[in-house]
Amino acid sequence: MIKLLSEDVENIINIAWEDAANRQQEYLLLENILYSALDTKEAQNIMVELDVDWQKLKIEVNNFLEMEIDKVDNVKHPKQTLMFKKILQHLIFHSQNSGKIAQIEDLLIAMFNEPETTAVYLMSEFGIDEYALKELATELRHPDEEDEDEEHDEEESPMGGRTKKQKKSALEQYSMNLTQMAKDGVIDPVIGRDEETDRAIQILCRKKKNNPLLVGEAGVGKTACVEKLALDIVQDKVPKQIAGWEI
């Protein structure tokens, strides 16, 4: 059987189940999973990379579980919530499509598919967002690229010694390359949004007035459209006018 979840992820889920049982919860919640994840060195390192005080975040998650969740007597095996099942399905789907075992960063990213949960609300309050996690996941999968960048930061000067080479451009520093993320399997397949994406492609292929504008309230799927466009470019499903473009 092909392994889809890393040992770390499996351990987090098992410990979260024990945590829910110890708290006498009827259901296993995403907040239990986040709380258990924050006990791991890997998740703590991710939080440090994102400049997040993981200890304070863990306290907030614990306060929610202690004060807001009802306790039920004689609970030995908390039930799975629909949200937990969705997160697990998302991880498995992601692993199957990317061909890579789902890691802790993928688990944290998957939680953002349930934006109404307190787990996502608290992460957002501490400055954690889905794209910051996706960008970090890309860096964690390609650590050698950063080392190579550092090695080439210096070059020989005509007068001897070494001089600093030019740093990354502002675009590289302050934006994310969605097409590269699609190649790396960080972006999951997008279901639907064909009509909106096709319309955006039509506009991009124009010679004039070729700037599509995606308008809508939060959560309606604007980001999904752009991610689908990036996936279509990587999978050569776009007209030749925009083939090979980077987003």
HELIX and SHEET records of a PDB file:
HELIX    1   1 GLU A    7  ASN A   22  1                                  16    
HELIX    2   2 LEU A   30  ALA A   37  1                                   8    
HELIX    3   3 LYS A   41  GLU A   49  1                                   9    
HELIX    4   4 TRP A   54  GLU A   68  1                                  15    
HELIX    5   5 LEU A   82  SER A   98  1                                  17    
HELIX    6   6 ILE A  104  MET A  111  1                                   8    
HELIX    7   7 THR A  118  GLU A  125  1                                   8    
HELIX    8   8 GLU A  130  ARG A  141  1                                  12    
HELIX    9   9 PRO A  143  GLU A  151  1                                   9    
HELIX   10  10 ALA A  170  TYR A  174  1                                   5    
HELIX   11  11 LEU A  178  LYS A  183  1                                   6    
HELIX   12  12 ASP A  194  LEU A  204  1                                  11    
HELIX   13  13 LYS A  222  VAL A  234  1                                  13    
SHEET    1   A 2 TYR A  27  LEU A  28  0                                        
SHEET    2   A 2 LYS A  79  GLN A  80  1                                        
SHEET    1   B 2 GLU A 154  GLU A 156  0                                        
SHEET    2   B 2 ARG A 162  LYS A 164 -1                                        
END                                                                             
